[in-house]
């Protein structure tokens, strides 16, 4: 698989659901990671996020909400247009080698319609980073104009399959939790999980858990590394995978 395809897949993954806190970036602060979207703190108590990989445009807006007891609250709205990227994945490498289906992730026999998905998350955060900060997330997504998309056109890979499930099932329900704690002046550890419920799909659920050690070198550089454990039900049956997880973020 080409490097560009790998970057596309990781960018798509990062643009999708991931547990996070209810805190927003400071006004005018900007952050971007190798495998995470571009984010910017806005003037009106909100945070804008844009997927930098243009073949799968995704735009999200996170907004502050009123406190609920001791919980800081936020809501997040996202719209996504996957059609260009999914068509590109049908056979970018196979076409160059003379076989239209060689190494393709989606067979060229399937039609990819112009689809959109809309997602809403509600996030609550309690505690401090020094003593331990807990964030809980619940969300749902719906997809439009998917009637011409075949249920056999799925990409049956861990991480990818649940994030595309909304286009084959018209909706998905997601819950998550994140725990972040400072362990020294520059080091933190983060543990989170995400659960995808996909009723009606050939694969009905997926569970992801990751643990990361985060090195906060400065307000400009942040490096995280660890693992991601995935267990889920796919069209070919249930499987589990353990994958490395690393990301480098820049802020200014």
PyMOL commands that set and color helices and strands:
alter all, ss='L'
color gray80, all
select helices_A, chain A and resi 3-15+54-56+83-88+92-97+160-169
alter helices_A, ss='H'
color red, helices_A
select strands_A, chain A and resi 30-33+38-41+46-50+58-64+72-80+116-128+132-144+171-182+187-197+205-216+221-234+237-251
alter strands_A, ss='S'
color yellow, strands_A
deselect
rebuild
show_as cartoon
